[in-house]
């Protein structure tokens, strides 16, 4: 995911159970929504981040 999309990340876009991040088309370069998989250490890192920090939604 590009940096701009990561910085715009909202809690509601992250689905840890499905293992997916749903990116709103308003923040993508071509304005089309997309889905990014959560894999490897990403899940552990996202779980830790979400338990410590409140991501705006």
N, C-alpha and C positions, 0 to 999 in steps of 0.2 A: 504494500500500500504506500502511496506517496505520502510525504511528510504532512502536507496540507490536510489530507484525509484523516491522518492519525490525530492531528491537533484538533480537528473538528469532531472527534469521536464522542458519541453520546452513549450513555449506559443502555438506553433502549435498543441500540443497534447490536449489542453483544448478546449472543445466545450461546452460553457455555454448554448447555445440554446438547444442542444440535451441532456445536463445534463450528459456528459460523458468525461472521460479522456482516451485517447488512448495512451497506454504505448508502446514505441518502444521495440522490442525484443532484441535490443542490450544491454539494461540495465536490463533486467529481469534475474533472476537466471537460468532459463532453456532456455533462449534465444528465447522464444516464445512471440510474442506480446500479449497484453491483454487489456481489456477494464475495466475501473473502473467507477462505477456510482458516480455522484455528488449528494449528498443528504443532507438534514438538513441544518445546518449552513455552510456547506462546500461551497455552492454556494455564499453566502454572503461574506464569507472570501476570496474566489478566486476573486470575483469581486473587492473587496477592494484592494487586493494584485496587481491584474493586472492593476488597475487604478493608483497605486502608484509606482510600480516597473516594469521596463522593463525586462521581462524574455527572456533570449537568446533563439533564435530559429535557 
